Amino acid sequence: MRSYLLFALVLCKAVLFTTLYGYAGIIRGRVTDAQGTALAYANVAVRTTATSTAANEQGDYQLKLPPGRYELVFQYVGYKPRIEAVQVAGGDTLTVLNVSLQTETYKVGEVLVRSTDRDPAYALVQHAIQWRRYHRSEIAAFSARTYIKAIIRLTDVPGKILGLIKTDPSLKPGVIYLSESVSELSFRQPGQIRERMISSRVSGSSKGFSFNRASGRSFNFYDNLIQSGFSERGFVSPIAQNAMLFYRYELVGTSTQDGRQIHKIRVTPRRRNDPAFTGFIYLVDGTWRIHSLELSLSKNSGIEYVESIRIAQQFAPAPGPSDVWVMQSQKVNLIGEGLGFKGNGSFNAILSNYRVTPTYPNRPDEKVVAAAPVAPEATPAPVGRETVADVKKQRPDLGGISRQVRKQTKLADKQLEQQAREAGIEPLAKGEVMRVEEGANERDSAYWAQIRPIPLTDEEARDYQVKDSTEVIKRSRPYQDSLDRKRNEIEPAEILLTGYEYSNSFRRRTVRLEPIFNTLQYSTVEGTIVNAQATFTQRYEDRRNYSFTPTLRYGFAAKLFSPSLSGGYTYKPLSFSRIGFIVGRTIENFDPASQLTPFINTQYTLLRNTNYAKYYQRDGGEINFRTELVNGLTLRTALGYADRRELPNATIKTIVDVPGRAFTPNDPINEELPSGSSFGRNQSLTAYAELLWQPGQQYIIRPTGKFNLGSKYPTFRLGLRQGFGGVLGSDVRYSRLEGGLRKTLELGLFGESNFDLTVGGFLGRPQLSFMDYRHFAGNQTIFAADFSQFQLLDYYNFSTRRSYIEGHYNHHFNGFFLNKIPLLRRLKWQEVATLNYLRTPNVGHYVELGVGVEHIFKVFRFDVYTALRSGQKLDTGIRIGAGF
């Protein structure tokens, strides 16, 4: 019976939709300025309703409305709004309404300005700063429909990247990405946004889903700091609490719109390289809210990867009796250049069909707040005006989320969920911030012509037409084979540096060969090594995949042949479930997580006469498994058996023989290992299990899989490694228990902190060999493979079979200090500080302190470290690595 009721409800909604829109009329036209120049992305709203749209890049707009009489409001930042009455007839009739907007005249005569006074804009902005928290939290919850159109163009494509790696032949100047999406968006305090994409279209990809995300590209200038996604540091809002330290303000003038005084204020950074915007903000007198804005960032602001970013936003009163404003539209334009590529892009969002629950239903009367002219001095409490402090005496919950407000937002959230259920839509799960619905990409062109609020430009229509009509050809085997022939051409740089990949795009298969600098190795244990490795990968449209990697390794001095095979199968992409294996003979470092890569060890052995790495032979196999049990909780397990053999040095040959320096034996030196001890040969049967827990993890569900976004809480981990003595001849018996957590802390302009803490130890009296010890990833070379690990610690000396505490803390200042030095700020270097800590019963307290600079030439990082043991200085050294 329930199914019949649901079917009847859906049928009634479909009939109602057809009735309303089948007889709707279309209003179409162009918005221009007085000279006839198109006003790209001008706003068009239906007065006193939640319906709005925007013009496209050519100024063309369209609206589809049920029969009736309406008033349309045309707005563009810096222009006078214009209201036009229009009668809409039914039956899909077309009404053409072209509108010309006049430049807004801003007068400054109403404000008293003396030559000794600060610009009156400072007083206006001070009011906006005082009311910032109020406006940030004045909406308890809302729901809206969001339309987003994204387009990215390439204007120049190099033949090779950095002159070495050939560019994909399918990349050509022109539109490379065009997509549209329609989503149902809901918001509730504090800052919880959920989104359901119901329609998606990608040019040239009928099976693709748009990557548009309304909440991912929304900039809230009521926040103190704006994250652009193109810089590690944020940017200060023009009305942030500390904005006066970063901005200069100039009152361009004041105009009257719909009975409200609107102040146009120019904002510019105080210093050229400040993390601040340039442009205009428009403030509503009395309520001190943002009416609209047009702001930009350039290279001077500290953005990376793009040359400039321009953001324009338009706000309007929300429908209904409440006195709150909502965003009508947002436009983001980008211009970029890098690695020889040049291009631009735009992301345009239109929000409509708002349902708003206000946080403060009894807001102070605007007439009281806007009682007097603006005083030129910027004081916290101007005479004749009500301030936030005054209102707080009557409204203790102002600027915060009181118990009453929390109750109100929960009620609004339940109402939204109830509305979804009534429409037969499953509510989003806890932690799910976005879902792309199955079938969202199956809408036809007629659907998009009806629902699209921004008309397509000639370029966009042509791109859809060309790419959609040729999609079948591009998906065909002859076409993809022709592209593969170009991609699969062998380049010397690939063979030497990056590796070669052979593709069969039609079958979704690749074969990758490692570059020569990874294939050719050298060590005192094996001599010259050929480590030939190839990886075969088969992928499927639903993101399932499997891979196999055969490895043929031969050490010429030791005459040691080591073949092995590894692989894995990802069978449930939604839960990241994968089973893998490795079987055969491998040559292993005693520390499996060592920073000492084969390439670095080769250089130090041949050129520095130093053989840091110590190896042993491992014959056997392992099966491993990974899955996400529930959202945020991941399980990793492994079971392995190995026959392990000690290996001696087989050669002492070198290219550079450093006088007085000799190679050391292939025996690790360790404080807990008896001198001269060796293990000869033994067998081990071990199992490992680890749980990773990310509380409050947010994620996105797409038909092709799940994408985790992290959360505000730390990631916790708990692991157990067990050695089974006496089983299948195993010589090891131990239990190692370990727990830890890691977290990233965003500290605004002061940068970002990362910390990782681990506590663990062996239970009882373990029986094990040195490779079973708990090792700590040290480093004794000038090259840092991982700056989040120890940088002066010996590779094996402090490894333990007892208890241990390990901690790492890195703080990236993101240029907080260096940007204040004129000669250095142009280099865009960023400072970093490090603290590494280790404690074991034998070592005592070991500490590393480091300071450094990253983003050198945008890529490199240089640090200086000092090591202390129980308060005594051990060593000082420099480290160089990747830091970007």
Helices and strands as residue ranges (DSSP letters): H 2-22, E 25-32, E 43-46, E 52-54, E 60-65, E 68-75, E 82-88, E 94-96, E 99-100, H 121-130, H 132-136, E 139-156, E 160-161, E 165-166, E 174-188, E 192-202, G 215-217, E 225-226, E 235-236, G 243-245, E 247-257, E 260-269, E 278-284, E 290-298, G 299-301, E 308-317, E 325-338, E 341-358, H 366-369, H 388-394, H 403-422, E 432-436, G 440-442, H 445-451, H 458-475, H 477-487, H 492-493, I 494-498, E 500-504, E 509-513, H 516-519, E 520-523, E 527-539, E 545-555, E 560-572, G 573-575, E 577-589, H 598-607, E 615-630, E 633-646, E 681-693, E 698-702, E 705-710, E 715-723, E 734-746, G 748-750, E 752-762, G 770-772, E 783-784, E 804-812, G 818-820, H 822-825, E 830-840, E 844-856, E 860-869, E 872-882
